């Protein structure tokens, strides 16, 4: 178990961490994608719901 932690910490020294500017830009990209996905779901959910309500009234 101790060997596992030693190896893990040794590997963490090889990690290249993103800079503050990279982290900010990635955050902005993720937020934009989330908002676009939310809009996509909102639009198609509304269309589907309206279609189901229309079909319910027709039949």
C-alpha positions as CSV (number, residue, x, y, z in Angstrom):
1,X,0.0,0.0,0.0
2,X,2.8,2.4,0.8
3,X,4.4,1.6,-2.6
4,X,1.2,2.6,-4.3
5,X,1.2,6.0,-2.6
6,X,4.9,6.5,-3.3
7,X,4.3,5.7,-7.0
8,X,1.3,7.9,-7.1
9,X,3.2,10.9,-5.7
10,X,6.1,10.2,-8.1
11,X,3.6,10.3,-11.0
12,X,2.0,13.5,-9.8
13,X,5.5,15.2,-10.2
14,X,5.2,14.5,-13.9
15,X,1.8,16.1,-14.3
16,X,1.8,19.4,-16.3
17,X,-0.8,21.5,-14.5
18,X,-2.7,24.2,-16.5
19,X,-1.9,27.8,-16.0
20,X,-4.4,30.2,-14.4
21,X,-5.2,31.7,-17.9
22,X,-5.7,28.2,-19.4
23,X,-8.0,27.3,-16.5
24,X,-10.1,30.4,-17.0
25,X,-10.4,29.8,-20.7
26,X,-11.4,26.2,-20.2
27,X,-13.9,27.2,-17.6
28,X,-15.5,29.7,-20.1
29,X,-15.6,27.0,-22.8
30,X,-17.3,24.5,-20.5
31,X,-19.9,27.1,-19.4
32,X,-20.7,28.0,-23.0
33,X,-21.1,24.4,-23.9
34,X,-23.3,23.8,-20.9
35,X,-25.6,26.8,-21.8
36,X,-25.8,25.6,-25.4
37,X,-26.7,22.1,-24.3
38,X,-29.3,23.5,-21.9
39,X,-30.9,25.5,-24.7
40,X,-30.9,22.5,-27.0
41,X,-32.7,20.4,-24.3
42,X,-35.1,23.2,-23.6
43,X,-36.1,23.7,-27.2
44,X,-36.5,20.0,-28.0
45,X,-38.3,19.3,-24.7
46,X,-40.7,22.1,-25.4
47,X,-41.3,20.9,-29.0
48,X,-41.9,17.3,-27.8
49,X,-44.2,18.4,-25.0
50,X,-46.3,20.6,-27.4
51,X,-46.5,17.8,-29.9
52,X,-47.7,15.4,-27.2
53,X,-50.3,17.8,-26.0
54,X,-51.5,18.4,-29.6
55,X,-51.7,14.6,-30.2
56,X,-53.6,14.2,-26.9
57,X,-56.2,16.8,-28.0
58,X,-56.6,15.3,-31.5
59,X,-57.1,11.8,-30.3
